[in-house]
Amino acid sequence: MNKIRSICVYCGSSPGRDEVYIKAGHLLGHSIAKAGVRLVYGGGTKGIMGAVADGARRAGGKVTGIIPRFLMNREATESALTKLDEVIVTDNMHERKHLMFEKSDAFVALPGGIGTVEEIVEIMTWAQLGHHRKPIVFANVKGFWDPMLTLLDHMKTEGFVHTSHLVQPLVVDQPEAVVSAIMVAAGADSTPTEGVQSVIDKM
């Protein structure tokens, strides 16, 4: 598997109702930067999105924000965007998602809404179809993704997932453990990572 040089983070442009989500964003961004890995994300400067980017920036990391033109005033402010070292403005969501995939060596889902679910499910779908073998992680902050993981298990039980060997997402409870989990999954480290659980057996 390719060396991990960049990690894409999908997450909410809102802060959520518990401050633990914003804290998780800061911790993940910080750990990505400290590992010398570039953060690729949706370009928002508000909510959890903003927290991830801020955490990476403050730790001296490189940040690529990819945002559709029509969302610039909704999910970001122009002044905040100037603080990123790379901003790519796309014409639509499809182009944004394609660029995020192309520029990333791994994918992480922090808590978020429908858009976050759609993004990480698409990445899993592409893995299932054999389009990539990049690590996929659910950052299960405060058990946020438990219902999603239960649904995946249900799909398998009911006979709708037949190629689970191609989709091997990891569940990581602590955001600061995400990067090391990715490195293990990519074959960069053979040491088991505490707090990491493969959900492949559930699928």
Residue pairs with C-beta under 8 A, 6 or more apart in sequence:
1 133
1 134
1 135
1 185
1 186
1 187
2 105
2 134
2 186
3 105
3 186
3 188
4 37
4 105
4 106
4 135
4 182
4 183
4 186
4 188
5 37
5 38
5 105
6 37
6 38
6 39
6 40
6 64
6 103
6 104
6 105
6 106
7 32
7 37
7 38
7 39
7 40
7 104
7 105
7 106
7 107
7 108
7 179
7 182
8 40
8 41
8 100
8 101
8 103
8 104
8 106
8 107
8 108
9 28
9 29
9 32
9 39
9 40
9 41
9 52
9 107
9 108
9 110
10 41
10 42
10 107
10 108
10 109
10 110
10 112
10 115
10 116
10 119
10 120
11 25
11 41
11 42
11 47
11 48
11 49
11 52
11 109
11 110
11 111
11 112
11 116
12 21
12 47
12 48
12 49
12 110
12 111
12 112
12 113
12 115
12 116
13 42
13 44
13 46
13 47
13 48
13 49
13 74
13 75
13 112
14 46
14 47
14 48
14 113
15 21
15 22
15 46
15 47
15 48
15 51
16 22
16 47
16 48
16 111
18 142
20 141
20 142
21 48
21 110
21 111
21 141
21 142
21 144
22 47
22 48
22 51
23 51
24 48
24 51
24 110
24 111
24 139
24 141
24 175
25 48
25 49
25 50
25 51
25 52
25 54
25 55
25 110
25 175
26 51
26 52
26 54
26 55
27 55
27 175
27 176
28 52
28 55
28 108
28 110
28 139
28 175
28 176
28 178
28 179
29 39
29 51
29 52
29 53
29 54
29 55
29 56
29 57
29 59
29 61
30 55
30 56
30 58
30 59
30 176
31 175
31 176
31 178
31 179
32 38
32 39
32 55
32 56
32 61
32 179
33 39
33 55
33 56
33 57
33 58
33 59
33 60
33 61
33 62
34 59
34 61
35 179
35 183
37 61
37 179
38 61
38 62
38 63
38 64
39 52
39 53
39 56
39 61
39 62
39 63
39 64
40 64
40 66
40 100
40 103
40 104
41 49
41 52
41 53
41 63
41 64
41 65
41 66
41 100
42 49
42 65
42 66
42 67
42 75
42 96
42 100
43 49
43 65
43 66
43 67
43 71
43 72
43 75
43 76
43 81
43 84
43 87
43 88
44 50
44 53
44 65
44 67
44 71
44 75
44 76
45 53
45 75
45 76
45 77
45 80
45 81
46 75
46 76
47 75
48 110
48 111
48 112
49 75
50 80
52 110
53 63
53 65
53 84
56 62
56 63
57 63
57 83
57 84
62 85
62 86
63 84
63 85
63 86
64 84
64 85
64 86
64 87
64 88
64 103
65 76
65 81
65 84
65 86
65 87
65 88
66 87
66 88
66 90
66 96
66 99
66 100
66 103
67 75
67 76
67 81
67 87
67 88
67 89
67 90
67 96
68 89
68 90
68 91
68 92
68 93
68 95
68 96
69 89
69 90
69 91
72 78
72 81
72 89
81 87
88 99
90 96
90 99
97 119
97 122
100 119
101 123
101 126
101 132
104 134
105 134
105 135
105 186
106 134
106 135
106 136
106 137
106 182
106 185
106 186
107 120
107 123
107 134
107 135
107 136
107 137
108 136
108 137
108 138
108 139
108 178
108 182
109 116
109 117
109 119
109 120
109 136
109 137
109 138
109 139
109 145
110 116
110 139
110 141
110 175
111 139
111 141
111 142
111 144
111 145
117 148
120 136
120 138
123 132
123 134
123 136
124 136
124 167
124 169
126 132
127 133
127 134
127 136
127 166
127 167
127 168
128 161
128 163
128 166
128 167
129 166
130 166
135 170
135 181
135 182
135 185
135 186
136 167
136 168
136 169
136 170
137 169
137 170
137 171
137 172
137 178
137 181
137 182
137 185
138 145
138 148
138 149
138 169
138 170
138 171
138 172
138 199
139 145
139 172
139 175
139 178
140 146
140 149
140 171
140 172
140 173
141 173
141 175
145 171
149 171
149 199
149 202
152 161
152 199
152 202
152 203
153 199
153 202
153 203
155 161
155 203
156 164
156 202
156 203
161 167
161 203
164 200
164 203
165 200
167 200
167 203
168 185
168 198
168 199
168 200
169 198
169 199
169 200
170 181
170 182
170 185
170 196
170 197
170 198
170 199
171 196
171 197
171 198
171 199
172 178
172 181
172 193
172 195
172 196
172 197
173 195
174 195
177 193
177 194
177 195
177 196
180 189
180 193
181 193
181 195
181 196
183 189
184 190
184 191
184 192
184 193
184 196
